[in-house]
Amino acid sequence: MTTETPRTPAGTTAGTTEPAGTAPGTPVGTTAPSRWTHLLLTRVRAADAARPWLWDGVLTAAWTVAALVDAGGGWRNVARDPSLPAGLVLVLSLALSLPLYARRRHPTAVLAVMAAAALVSEASGAFLQAAYLQALPLFHIALSRPPRRLPWAFVLLLVPPLAGGLRFDGPEWHIHLTSALWAYVFVALAGIALRSRRDHTASLVDRARRLEVERDQEVRLAAAAERARIAREMHDIIGHNLSVITGLADGGRYAAAKSPERAAQALDAIGTTSRQALGELRRLLGVLSAPDDSPDAVRTPQPTLADLERLLDGVRKAGLPVVSELPDPLPPLPPGAQLTVYRVVQESLTNTLKHAGPGATATVRLTAAPDAVLVAVTDTGTPSGPRGQGRGLTGMRERAALYDGTLDCGPLPAGTGWRVRLRIPTAVPTAPEEHRS
């Protein structure tokens, strides 16, 4: 005779298949009674949260029935005075059970009413077992009320057994008091433990929510910083090179009629500048489109201090006389700081080409101080115009701030031109975002 192995659905193991209706979060592989118990508790909590009055009414009715059954005659088994009127016992039983309906909303008031009834019960000698129902409002005080209310709750709870013990137990009064005290202590500790677990869970949920918000904020800030960096690079590349091309085109147009050779030189310079601008744009866009871990994302070196002379030659070809005072050797700076100096000089000369007017000249002076590199770009053009209103000056200040540098700009005294001054410390922090482009 052979035994047939129970067949289970594909992908499951016999004994671990979850029954239909299993509550979310039930551990896989638990026994059926555990699963059904977890499911039942989950549904009870959901029903209680949806209709708390129903659960309070059922519990109050159950304990009231139990108290009335005890009041029917069972109370005499433990009473010190079995001859008490049945009406008094009935009233005390109802006073110790009916207030439970409001135990969650007003636990302190419920405990005060029940403690008064318990005091009458103990002092009269009834010693009703329903007095232990005071543990329910005590539990809710420990669970939901400030901890400072617990000592007052214990005062209310211990006065009735103390009064009953002193009156009827004589020298053994402390036995009656101690048993009640331990019962209430365990109930209070259970409420405190559940409250601590609930608060810990709430703090974890709140922390997870805050971490999610902070993560989203960091993503938005990183995106904004990246957009600003790209905008600075695009402005520096396109703005400068287009200004140079415009100057060369204007000069070539005037030279075409009188000196075709000069016009051809201007066209050659336009071609060179355009190719340079396209190369820088391709490099920038290639870095942006390649993943960080891709071999294609190798960073092509950005302009450094050694490229300043080539930059000045291009500006001179565009028609702006530039006098340069560069030290030899050039001061040592990190690559990002060298790019900042290059972009500041580039933007300053671009503004001169745009706004200085005809006949202007420019001077670029770079000096090395003991702890910093100083850059000054001045021109003899008209200081008026929108120089301080565009994005270029803002971008220069942002670049300088990345390396703890300072930048100030403004018209020279007596309206004789415009000046841009940059100070970059020699020991500057690394700015990884500048090395990415």
C-alpha positions in Angstrom: 0.0 0.0 0.0 1.4 3.3 -1.0 0.8 6.7 0.4 0.1 9.7 -1.8 2.1 12.9 -1.2 -0.2 16.0 -1.0 0.1 17.9 -4.2 0.9 21.6 -3.9 0.8 24.5 -6.4 3.9 25.1 -8.4 6.5 27.2 -6.7 5.3 26.3 -3.2 6.2 23.8 -0.5 3.8 21.5 1.3 3.0 23.0 4.7 3.9 26.6 3.7 1.1 27.4 1.2 -0.6 30.6 2.5 -4.4 30.2 2.6 -6.6 32.7 0.8 -7.1 35.8 2.8 -3.8 35.8 4.6 -3.1 39.2 6.0 -0.2 41.2 4.5 3.0 40.9 6.5 2.2 37.3 7.8 5.5 35.4 8.0 5.8 32.8 5.3 6.3 29.3 6.7 4.4 29.8 9.9 1.9 27.2 11.1 -1.8 27.4 10.2 -3.0 28.4 13.7 -0.4 31.2 13.8 -1.5 32.5 10.4 -5.2 32.4 11.4 -4.4 34.1 14.8 -2.5 36.9 13.0 -5.3 37.3 10.5 -7.9 37.4 13.3 -5.9 40.0 15.3 -5.4 42.1 12.1 -9.1 42.1 11.4 -10.0 42.9 15.0 -7.6 45.9 15.0 -9.1 47.1 11.7 -12.6 46.8 13.0 -11.7 48.6 16.3 -10.1 51.4 14.4 -13.2 51.8 12.1 -15.8 51.4 14.9 -14.3 52.0 18.3 -17.7 52.4 19.9 -18.6 48.8 18.9 -15.6 47.3 20.6 -16.1 49.4 23.7 -19.7 48.5 23.9 -19.1 44.8 23.6 -16.3 44.8 26.2 -18.4 46.9 28.6 -21.4 44.7 28.2 -19.3 41.5 28.8 -17.8 42.8 32.0 -21.1 44.2 33.2 -22.8 40.8 32.7 -19.9 39.2 34.7 -20.3 41.8 37.5 -24.0 41.3 37.7 -23.6 37.5 37.8 -21.2 38.0 40.7 -23.7 40.3 42.3 -26.3 37.6 42.1 -24.7 35.8 45.1 -21.2 34.8 44.3 -19.8 38.0 46.0 -20.7 36.5 49.4 -17.9 33.9 49.1 -15.2 36.5 49.6 -17.2 39.2 51.4 -16.4 40.3 54.9 -20.0 41.2 55.5 -22.4 38.9 53.5 -25.4 40.7 55.1 -25.1 43.8 52.9 -28.3 44.8 51.0 -28.5 43.4 47.5 -29.4 46.8 46.1 -26.1 48.3 47.3 -24.2 45.4 45.8 -26.0 45.9 42.5 -25.3 49.6 42.4 -21.6 49.0 43.2 -21.3 46.3 40.5 -22.8 48.7 37.9 -20.5 51.5 39.1 -17.5 49.3 38.6 -18.4 48.1 35.1 -20.5 50.6 33.2 -17.8 53.4 33.2 -15.5 51.1 31.2 -17.3 52.3 28.0 -15.3 55.6 28.3 -12.1 54.1 29.5 -10.1 55.0 26.3 -11.4 58.6 25.9 -11.4 59.5 29.6 -9.4 56.9 31.6 -8.6 59.2 34.5 -12.2 60.2 35.1 -13.3 56.5 34.7 -10.7 55.4 37.2 -11.9 58.1 39.7 -15.5 56.9 39.5 -14.5 53.2 39.8 -12.1 54.0 42.7 -15.0 55.7 44.6 -17.2 52.6 44.1 -14.3 50.3 45.1 -13.8 52.3 48.3 -17.4 51.8 49.3 -17.1 48.1 48.4 -14.0 47.6 50.5 -15.2 49.8 53.4 -18.6 48.1 53.6 -17.1 44.6 53.5 -18.5 43.6 50.1 -15.1 43.1 48.6 -16.5 42.8 45.1 -14.2 41.1 42.6 -15.4 43.7 40.0 -13.0 46.2 41.7 -10.2 44.6 39.8 -11.7 46.0 36.6 -9.9 49.2 37.6 -6.9 47.6 35.9 -8.4 48.5 32.5 -8.5 52.3 32.9 -5.1 52.0 34.6 -3.8 50.3 31.5 -5.0 53.1 29.2 -3.5 55.8 31.5 -0.1 54.1 31.2 -0.7 53.7 27.4 -1.9 57.1 26.4 -1.5 59.6 29.2 1.5 61.5 30.6 3.7 59.4 32.9 3.1 61.9 35.8 -0.5 60.7 36.1 0.5 57.2 37.0 1.4 58.0 40.7 -2.0 59.7 41.2 -3.7 56.7 39.6 -1.9 54.3 42.1 -3.1 56.5 44.9 -6.7 56.1 43.8 -6.2 52.4 43.3 -4.5 51.6 46.7 -6.8 53.7 49.0 -9.7 51.2 48.7 -7.7 48.0 49.5 -5.9 49.8 52.3 -9.2 50.9 53.9 -10.6 47.4 53.6 -7.5 45.8 55.0 -7.2 48.1 57.9 -10.9 47.6 58.8 -11.4 43.9 58.3 -8.0 42.2 58.2 -6.4 43.8 61.2 -2.7 43.0 61.5 -2.8 41.2 58.2 -4.0 44.2 56.2 -0.7 44.4 54.2 -1.5 41.0 52.5 -4.6 42.3 50.9 -2.9 45.5 49.9 0.2 43.8 48.4 -1.8 41.4 46.2 -3.7 44.3 44.7 -0.5 46.4 44.3 1.3 43.7 42.3 -1.6 43.2 40.1 -1.8 46.9 39.2 2.0 47.1 38.8 2.0 44.4 36.2 -0.9 46.0 34.3 0.9 49.4 34.4 4.1 47.8 33.1 2.2 46.2 30.3 0.8 49.5 29.3 4.2 51.2 29.4 5.8 48.4 27.3 3.1 48.6 24.7 3.4 52.4 24.6 7.1 52.2 24.2 6.7 49.8 21.3 4.1 52.0 19.7 6.2 55.1 20.1 9.3 53.3 18.7 7.3 52.2 15.7 5.9 55.7 15.1 9.4 57.1 15.4 10.7 54.7 12.8 7.9 55.5 10.5 8.5 59.2 11.0 12.2 58.8 10.4 11.6 56.9 7.2 9.3 59.6 6.0 11.8 62.3 6.8 14.6 60.4 5.2 12.5 60.1 2.1 11.8 63.8 2.1 15.5 64.6 2.6 16.4 62.2 -0.2 14.0 63.9 -2.5 15.3 67.3 -1.5 18.9 66.2 -2.0 18.0 65.0 -5.5 16.3 68.3 -6.3 19.3 70.3 -5.0 21.7 68.2 -6.9 19.7 68.6 -10.0 19.6 72.4 -9.5 23.3 72.5 -8.9 24.0 70.5 -12.0 21.7 72.7 -14.1 23.5 75.8 -12.7 26.9 74.3 -13.5 25.9 73.4 -17.0 24.4 76.8 -17.5 27.7 78.4 -16.4 29.7 76.3 -18.8 27.4 76.9 -21.7 27.3 80.6 -21.0 31.1 80.8 -20.9 31.7 78.7 -24.0 29.0 80.1 -26.2 28.9 83.6 -25.0 32.7 84.2 -25.3 33.2 82.4 -28.6 30.2 84.1 -30.2 31.4 87.5 -29.1 34.8 86.8 -30.6 33.2 85.5 -33.8 31.0 88.6 -34.0 34.0 90.9 -33.6 35.9 89.0 -36.3 32.9 89.1 -38.7 32.5 92.8 -38.2 36.2 93.4 -38.8 36.2 91.1 -41.8 33.3 92.9 -43.4 35.0 96.3 -43.2 38.3 94.8 -44.4 36.8 93.0 -47.4 36.6 96.1 -49.6 40.1 97.4 -48.9 42.2 94.4 -47.8 41.0 91.0 -49.0 44.0 89.4 -47.2 42.8 90.8 -43.8 39.3 89.5 -44.5 40.7 86.1 -45.2 42.6 86.2 -41.9 39.4 87.1 -40.2 37.6 84.2 -41.8 40.4 81.9 -40.7 40.1 83.2 -37.2 36.3 82.7 -37.3 36.8 79.1 -38.4 39.3 78.5 -35.6 37.1 80.0 -32.9 34.1 78.1 -34.2 35.9 74.8 -34.1 37.2 75.5 -30.6 33.7 76.3 -29.4 32.3 73.1 -31.1 35.0 71.0 -29.5 34.3 72.4 -26.0 30.5 71.8 -26.5 31.1 68.3 -27.7 33.3 67.6 -24.7 30.7 69.0 -22.3 27.8 67.1 -23.9 29.8 63.9 -24.1 30.5 64.0 -20.4 26.9 64.7 -19.6 25.5 61.9 -21.7 28.1 59.2 -20.6 27.4 57.2 -17.4 29.8 58.0 -14.5 31.3 54.4 -14.6 31.6 54.3 -18.4 35.0 54.3 -20.0 33.7 57.0 -22.4 33.3 59.3 -19.4 37.0 60.0 -19.1 37.4 63.7 -18.4 39.1 65.7 -21.0 41.2 68.4 -19.3 39.5 71.8 -19.0 41.4 75.0 -19.8 44.1 75.9 -17.3 46.3 78.9 -16.7 48.6 77.8 -19.5 45.7 78.4 -21.9 45.3 82.1 -21.0 47.7 83.2 -23.8 45.7 81.4 -26.4 42.5 83.0 -25.0 44.1 86.5 -25.2 45.3 85.9 -28.7 41.7 85.0 -29.8 40.4 88.2 -28.2 43.1 90.3 -29.9 42.1 88.8 -33.2 38.5 89.9 -32.5 39.7 93.5 -32.4 40.2 94.2 -28.7 43.8 95.2 -27.7 44.8 93.3 -24.6 47.9 93.8 -22.5 48.7 90.8 -20.3 50.9 90.6 -17.2 51.3 86.9 -16.4 54.0 85.6 -14.1 56.6 83.0 -15.2 56.2 80.4 -14.0 52.5 80.4 -13.4 51.4 79.9 -9.8 50.3 76.4 -8.8 46.6 75.9 -8.4 44.3 72.9 -8.4 42.7 72.2 -11.8 39.3 73.4 -10.7 40.7 76.7 -9.4 42.7 77.2 -12.7 39.4 76.7 -14.6 37.8 79.3 -12.4 40.5 81.8 -13.2 40.3 81.0 -16.9 36.5 81.4 -17.0 36.6 84.7 -15.0 39.1 86.2 -17.4 37.1 84.9 -20.4 33.9 86.3 -19.1 35.5 89.7 -18.3 36.9 90.1 -21.8 33.7 88.9 -23.3 31.9 91.7 -21.4 34.5 94.2 -22.6 33.9 93.1 -26.2 30.1 93.5 -25.7 29.8 96.7 -23.7 33.1 98.6 -23.7 32.4 100.3 -27.0 34.9 101.2 -29.8 38.5 102.1 -29.0 38.6 100.3 -25.7 41.6 98.4 -24.5 41.9 95.7 -21.7 44.6 94.7 -19.3 44.9 91.2 -17.6 47.1 91.1 -14.6 47.8 87.8 -12.7 50.0 88.0 -9.5 50.9 85.3 -7.0 50.6 86.4 -3.3 52.0 84.2 -0.5 48.6 82.5 0.2 46.5 83.4 -2.9 46.4 84.2 -6.6 45.1 87.6 -7.6 43.6 88.4 -10.9 42.6 91.8 -12.2 41.0 92.5 -15.5 40.4 96.2 -16.4 39.3 98.0 -19.5 39.1 101.6 -20.7 35.6 101.3 -22.1 32.4 103.0 -21.0 31.4 101.7 -17.5 27.7 102.1 -18.2 25.5 99.4 -19.6 24.1 96.0 -18.4 27.4 94.6 -17.2 26.1 94.0 -13.7 22.7 92.7 -14.7 23.5 89.6 -16.7 24.2 86.0 -15.7 27.9 86.2 -16.4 28.8 88.1 -13.2 26.6 85.9 -11.1 28.3 82.8 -12.6 31.7 84.3 -11.8 30.8 84.9 -8.2 29.5 81.3 -7.9 32.7 79.9 -9.3 34.8 82.0 -6.9 32.7 80.9 -3.9 33.3 77.2 -4.8 36.9 77.7 -4.0 36.6 80.1 -1.0 37.5 82.9 -3.3 36.1 86.5 -3.6 35.2 88.5 -6.6 34.3 92.1 -6.9 33.6 94.2 -10.0 32.5 97.7 -10.8 33.4 100.9 -12.7 36.7 102.5 -12.2 36.9 105.9 -10.5 35.8 108.9 -12.7 34.2 106.7 -15.3 37.4 105.6 -16.9 36.5 101.9 -17.4 35.5 98.7 -15.7 37.4 96.4 -13.3 37.0 92.8 -12.2 39.1 91.5 -9.3 39.4 87.9 -8.3 41.2 86.4 -5.3 41.6 82.6 -5.1 43.4 81.1 -2.1 46.3 78.9 -3.0 45.1 76.0 -0.7 41.5 75.6 -1.8 39.0 72.8 -1.3 38.4 70.4 -4.1 35.2 70.9 -5.9 34.3 67.6 -7.6 31.5 69.0 -9.6 33.9 71.2 -11.6 36.0 68.2 -12.5 33.1 66.5 -14.1 32.9 68.8 -17.1 
